Amino acid sequence: MSWATELARPEIVALKAYEHAAWEPGLERLHANELPWRALGDDSLAGLNRYPEPQPGALIERLAALYGVAPESVLAGRGSDEAIDLLVRAFCRAGCDAVLVCPPTFGMYAVAARIQGAHVVTVPLRADAGFALDERAVLERCTADVKVVFLCSPNNPTGNLLEEQTIVRIAGKLAGRAVVVVDEAYLEFTDTQSLARHLAKLPHLAILRTLSKAHGLAGARCGTLIADPEVIALLRKVIPPYAIAQLTLEAVLKLLDPAKLADASKRIALIRAERERLTAALAALPQVVRVWPSAANFVLTEFTDAGAALERARDARLLVRDARAYPALGCALRITIGSIEQNNRLLEAWR
């Protein structure tokens, strides 16, 4: 048995995956109980009367090229949320196993665990060290029942990058014991390389990427899990056979061509410039206690009266995220970097 099958739930290892209708585009389809005609108004390329290709080959190739990895290490799903859910379901037995999270962080890790009936072990980030990982505590709390460790870098909602060598050391020490998942949803807004380059030496490392943030495709719902091919094969048993809708497939392939990627790079540069401008302007406001350094497309800001700041933003017809329920963030708001006009309107409301 491989490390992945030893670590995964025995039921998933033994599971015989659902056999979807064969995908043979060169033949006419009378085998999937589809209607032979398109619906009125259907102007999609392939026709919405037909089931889409499971794990579409063209999409997998395009995502692999985008992230610089082998296609066999790629699983496409409905945003990163689906990959988070699949990992928990594949590796955690209900009532027995656990995931480890480092709050304040993205809430879906714990939600997915609780839906599965897995326990949630928490090791808070060190607020006194800029929300750094507590390496020793993570390793101490990773008991035998912890099967998945979720780390977010840049972290949501704090915006900071986690120290790469700390993650690598943690992953090295947890080899064979847990899957270490690094969520890189905001990586494009940094100058940092993906940890996917460590997969050859650390096969139990898994990387989450998404088109929702830097590529402006949140509504398309297309995320990527990059992992050891054995993990990908295991999760392909669990993921629904037609996870990527035909309209999503066509939109993503169109918007990931070189010209569109060049445009995305320009927009990323603009967001980064606005992030620096907004950070400086917020820090100058008398009601702002602190603006945390950010490597993402948002800034975490502490106010003397966060409730009043929320109301002033709403009066300007702008929504910012109330972060006060997160541990150690009792007076903080998370502000997404908007357009120049939106950022100016927000600053004016708070002046």
N, C-alpha and C positions, 0 to 999 in steps of 0.2 A: 504493500500500500504506500501511496505517496503521502507527504506531509499534509497536503490539502484534504485528502480523504480521511486521514486519521483525525484531523481537527474538526471536520465538518460533522453535522448531524448524521448519524447512521441512516436515518430514513431518507435523507436527501441523496446520500451516496447510492443507496439501493433503488432509488426512484427511477422508474422508466418514464422518460419524458413523453409528453403528449405528442402524438404524430400528426403534425399539421399536413394540409394538402400539399402534395409535391409541387415544387416551384420549377416549372419548365416553360419559360416564356415563349419558346418556339412552337408550342402546341396549343390548340384551342381548348378551353377549359370547360369540361363537363363533369368535374370531379369534386367541386367544392360547394355545391348548392348555392351558387351565386345566380343573380339574374343576368341574362345575356345582353341587356341593354343598359346604357347609362341613364341616370336620372336626368330630368330636364334641368338645364343650367349647369350641368357638370362639365367644366372645361379643364379638368385636370389632365395631365399627360397620359396617365395609365388607365384612368377610369375608376371612379369611386365604387362602382359596382363589383370590383374585383378586390379580393383580399390583398394587402401589400405583401411584399417579400419579407419573410422573417429574417431579422438581422440583415438588412439589405447590404449586399456586397459592395455596391458603389459607395454607400455611406460609410461602411466600415473602413474601406480603403481611404476615403477622404479624411476621416477622423484620425486614422493612423498616421497619415502624412502630416496633418495639422499638428499633431502632438509628438511626432518624431519617434513612433514606436511601431512594432510589428503588428499587422492586422490580427493575428491570433491572440494578441494581448488586449483586444478591444471588445467591449460590450456596450452597445448603444441602448439607452432607455429613456423613459419620460422624465427628463431632468435628473439631477443628482439624487433627488428624493427616492426614485425607484431603486437606484443602486444601493443606497443606504438600507432600504427595506430588504432587498434581496440578500445582502450580506448578513444581516441579522437573522433572517429566516433560515439561511443555509448553515450558519455556524452555531446558532444558539438554541438549545433545547428549552422549551417553556418550563419555568419553575426551577430550572437547574443552573443554567449558564448566565453569564453577565456580559455587559459591555462596559467599557470605561470611558468616561468623558471628562473634559477639563473645563468647567465653567469659569467665567461666563463664556458660552459658545453657542453655536447653532443648535436650536432646540430640537430639530428633527431626529438627531441621533438618539436621544432619550425617548422621544415619542415612538420611534420605530421599535425600540427595545421593549417598551411597555406594551405595545400592541401584540408583540410576539410572546409576552409573558416572561421576558428575560429581566434579570435584575440590572440595576444601573449603579455602577460604582463611580463616585465623583472624586476627582483630585483637582481642587481649584488652581487656576493659574495664579502666579505670584504678582498681585497688583503692585506690590512695593518694588518690583523689578520690571515694570512695564508690561505686566501680564505675560511673563516668561513661563515656560514649562517648569514644573517642579519634578525634575528627573528622578530623584531618589524616591519621592512619594509615589510616582507613577509605577515604578518598578516594585515597590513594596506592596502596593495595592493590587498588583496583577497576580492574584492567586490563580489556582488551577481552574477555577470556574470562569475566569475572564477569557472570552474567546475572541472579542473584537475590541480594539482600541481606536477611538476616533480622535484625530487631531486636525484642527482647522488652521491653515496657514496660507495667506493672511487670515487672521481669526475674525470671525463675525460674532459679536458686534464691536470688538475692541480695535480691529484694523491692523494689528501688528503681525509681522512675520514671526513665526517660531524659529528658534535657532536650528539650522539644518543639522549640524553635527549632533545636537542633542537628540533630534528625531532619529538619526541614523544609529546612534548608540542604543537608544531604547529599542529600536527595531532589531538590532543585532542581538540584544540580550533576551528578546522575546521570541527568537526563532524557534519554530516548532510548537510554541505555546499559544500564540494568538496572531490574528491578522491585524496588522497596523495600517489603518486607513488614514491617508492624508488628504484632506479636502482642499483642493487648490482652485476653488471657484473664482477667486479674485487675483490669481497669479499674473494675469496679463497686465495688471496695473503696477507691476513691480519690474525690477531689472533682474530678478532671480530666476534661475533655471528650475525646471520641474524636477522633483525627486524621482520621477519615473526613470531617470538614468541610473538609479541604484537597483533596479529590479533584478538585474542579472545576478547580483551578489545577495540580494535580499528578496527572494521570491515570495515571502509572506507579506511584503509591502504591497499596498493597493492605493491607487491614486484616483481621486474624483476630479473630473473636469466638466465644465458646462459651457454651453453657448448662450446661456441666459444673460450673462453680465457684459463682458467686453464686446461680444458680437451682437448684442441687441436683439436676441431671439428668445426672450423669456416666454413669450406667448407660443412659441413653437414646441416647447417642452422637449428638448433634446440634450441629454447629458451623456457622459462617457465614463465608464469604469476602465481603468488601465490596470491590469494585474497579470499574474502568472497565467499562462494558458490553461493550466489545470483548474484554477479558480474560475476562469471564464467558462470553461466547459461545464463546471459544476453549476454555475448560476444560469447557464442557458437551459438547464433542466427546469428551473424555477420560474424564469421570466415568462409572461404570457407570450404566445407564439407570434402575435401581431402587435408588438409593443409600439412600433413606430408607424404612425398613421401616414397614409399616402401623401396627403397635403403637406405634412411636416417634412417628409422625405424630399419632395420636390422643392420646397422652399429652401431647405438647408443646403441641398446640392447646388442650387442656383446662387445662394448667398455666400458660399464658401469658395467661389472661383477666385483667381488671383486678384482681379480688379476690385472685387468686393472686400477682400482681405486687406488690400492696401488702404481702402477707405476706412475700414475698421481701425487700422493702425493710427490714422490721423485723428479719429475720434478718441481713441485711448489717450493720445498725447494731449488732446484738449482737456479731457477729464483730469489728467494728472496736473496740468497747469492750473486748472480751476481749483483742484484740491489744495494746492499750495496757497493760492490767493485766498480761498475761503478760510483755511486754517489760520492765516495771519490776521484776517479781518475779524474772525470770531474771537481770537485771543485778545484783541484790543477792546472788546466790549466790556463794560464795567460789570455786567451781570454774569459774565462767564468766569468760572473758577479755573477750568483747565480744558485745553483741547489736546486729546491724546494723539501722538504721531500716528499717521495712517499710511499703509501701503495698499489700501483697497480703494473702492470708488465711493467711500463714505468717510465721515469723520465722527468720532465719538466725543461729545462735548458735555462737560459738567457745568451746571448753572446754579446760581444761588437760589433760584426758584424755577425749577424745570416745568412745573405746572403752568405758570404764567407764560413761559416761553412757548409752550405748546399752544396756548390759546392765542397768542399774538401771531404765531405762524398760521393757525387756522383762519384768523381774521384776514390774513393776506392770501387766503385760499391755497395754502400749502400744507401738506402733511409731512411731518417728520416722525421718526419712530421713538416711542416712549421706551426707554431702556431701563427704567427704574426698578423693574421686577427682577432683573438679573442680579446675581450675587455681586456685591461690592460696587454696584452702580446705582446707588439710591438717589442720585440727583442728575442722571445723565440722559441725554437724547442722542440718538444716532441719526445723522443727517446725510442723506444720499447727495452726492454731487450732481447738481442739475445743470441746466443750460446757464449761460452767463446771465440771461434775463431773470431766470428763476432764482439764481444765487443772489443777485442784486436785490430782488424783491424780498427775499428772506432776511438779508442783512438790514434792509431799510425797516422792516417790521420790528426787528430787535434793537434798532437804534432808537 
